[in-house]
Amino acid sequence: MPNFAIGVDLGGTSLRVAVVNESGELLKKITTPVKPLRTSERIIATMCQDIGELTRKFDGTGELLGIGIAIPGIIDMSAGILRRSPNLPGWQNVPVREEVERRLGATVVLDNDANAAVLGEYWIGSGREVESMFMYTLGTGVGGGVILNGSIWHGMTGMAGEPGHMTVSPDGPPCPCGNNGCVEQFAGATAILRKAHECTSGKGSRELMAEIRQNETFTVEDLFSLAAQGNEAAIKIFEGAGRALGTSVAAMINLLDLPLYVIGGGVAGGWSIFSPFILEEVERRSFVYRSQSPDSRAVITHALLGGDGGLFGAARMAMLASQGTNPAMRDRSVGSAAP
Ligand SMILES: [Zn+2]
């Protein structure tokens, strides 16, 4: 029997804990809504309970290699502390790694949820054939991550891989990060829905406004359906998202010349609608891309693992850590170099 690891993906709406074996099979998953748990203490307690339950269940089928936890927000990688998170209100300076290790007596690796999603995709998704790749995760906002020669690139302070805040329009809409015209202000779900609500003129806007009025819970998926039916106002919004992403991908190709760029996350479900605009911008803006021969060009595609990508990646983090190829810089002192 292959050995296994536990992957945990904690988001703003749900806590998911899964058993994943070394062959990349997800054997069992427990999903719990986060909102009713309210506090970080109760969420961590539930997380440990679920991990304990799954570990006991699979005890004897193989060795537990470790626990990988993916969390949204700013993480102190060396200390295993979640500094803060826009998706988890009230979580400030929570020593997640230490807490879980103390309760369970097992090795824990902690990383950002987007980094985990990229690692999952690299391991058993669209990145299986490459050594290096870049991925955008389109959700409420836009996250991402980069893998260079098999390892997550964390950067100097652990914050590398934030393509959502790359400037694509210097005087564009303000972003909560303090900048203007970030990719996120065009391709994140919040921005896409804001544009839908603001769309009061132009072809197709009348139908779009009527749809929004009728549907109180109008989502990006509803906007996809409208675009798929040919609504021009909806298509134009996705064109804006595609062009912003394409501008960013072109810059990444010029900078890193990687073989693979992947678009993942919930909003990537509209790939068929916005991908032509991504490719058009890349072709126009990246001379590195244009100079590559058509049969060996960088590939720009969508993620394959869907919502479970982060779970696979979290489990993989633990497997790599158990082999000594630790992707989470555990033993590195970050931001506290000796004088
Ligand atoms: Zn920003």
Boltz pocket constraint, residues with backbone or C-beta under 6 A from the ligand:
constraints:
  - pocket:
      binder: B
      contacts: [[A, 164], [A, 165], [A, 166], [A, 175], [A, 176], [A, 177], [A, 178], [A, 179], [A, 182], [A, 184]]
      max_distance: 6.0
